[in-house]
Structures are given as structure tokens and as C-alpha cells.
Amino acid sequence: MIIEIRVVGFLFLFIIVLYLILLPTLGYKAEIGDSDAELQRINDNPRKFQMSIGLAIIHNVIVITLTIMLFIVFSPYNIILGIVWTIFRIGEGLILSYNDKNYWGLLNIARKYSGTSGAEKSSLSDLARMITKTKSSRFDFAMIFWSIGTLAFSIVLVTYGVVPAIIGWLGIVASIFVGFADGIKFAKSKIQDSKAFKILFPIGGLVAVLFEVVLGGWLLFFY
């Protein structure tokens, strides 16, 4: 079982490197604001866009793989919570995969967009805007799944002393922050425009990253 635990720790760290370093380097964005600028960026370097989607799909597959391994290693402590985190984190991976598959469609739109004008160009822009808006909404929904799955897993960490309690509590705090913030964004609440929300939202993201880095490092090197 120790080998499985080391692999779990490695996957936690690899996901962070992949999602926070490699994908941004290729210009991949989880949430898209300006669809016209995104089309221009894709058209300027379509190969880079293809690579980013390929890596994003790999990331999503690893999320699902990690979830299954977490169930194998940690579900004996609490099978009910194990089922909960497995359902929601696999759901997260599937939502992100479906999202990225649809996002790939911007490649064809970008190719047409650069060679058209007038009404046709406006129509392509509207279609791209719909795809990017849907991508952002689905990402928020996927992060709600992440928060529920992570909360269930973190409760196991705290309750059964699998790792130092502070790591489990980091996961609980992160899941609450992320779930609350992305729930507000998904619901399109006006709260997301407030200064308090704009401060708390990135804090939740930082705590989530800290949790997965510390947990991954502990499982890989110290368990």
C-alpha cells in the first residue's frame, strides 16, 4: 500500500505543476473573458492551443485516476465518505473533459474568423462568446464538485489521523472557500462584484493549492 500512497502524493503534485505552470505557459485559461481576443490568440498560434487542450485533457484524466486511487487507499477508513468524494471528483474530471472537448471547437471558429468580415464575423464572434461563457460556467460548476469531494476526503484526514490534522483542516477550509465562491459565481449573484468577494475568492484558491501541495508532499516524502 505504501507504493500506492507515494503515487497518490506524486499525482497531487503533478496536477499542480500541470495546471498552474504548464497550462498557463501555453495560454490555457479556465475561465475566458474576451472571446474576440481569445479567437485572435488561437489564430496566432493554433499549435499552442492544440497542445494546451491536449494537456488539459491529460490533467482531467489524472484527476479521475487520482480519485480512484484515493478511494482504494483511504476508503477503508470511511466507505460512505469514500463514495462521496469518488462520485464528486470523478464528476469534476468528466465535466472538465467535456468542457475542454467543446472548447476545442474554437479552433475552427478562429480559422474562419480571421478571414471574414461584417455579419459573418459578428456571427462567429457571438458563437465564440457562447462557447467561452459556457466554458466558464461549467468550470465553476466543476469546482463546486471539487469542493464537495475535497470536503469529504478532508473529513477523513482529520477524523482518522491519516496525516497531521492541520493538513486535513486546510482541505476543509479550502473546500468551504471554493464551494462558496464558485457557488456564488455559478448562480451569477451580484455578490461576486463586491470588494469582499474579490479579496476572498483568490484566498480560497491559494488555500486549495496549499492544501494539495502540502498533502502531496507529505504523502510522497513523509508518510
Protein Blocks (a to p, Z undefined) as FASTA:
>chain_A
ZZmmmmmmmmmmmmmmmmmmmmmmnopafbdcblmlmmmmmmmmmmlmmmmmmmmmmmmm
mmmmmmmmmmmmmmmmommlmmmmmmmmmmmmmmmmmmmmmmmmmmmmmmmmmmgghjll
mmmmmmmmmmmmmmmmmmmmmmmmmmmmmmmmmmmmmmnomacfklmmmmmmmmmmmmmm
mmmmmnopaklmpmklmmmmmmmmmmmmmmmmmmmmmmmmmZZ
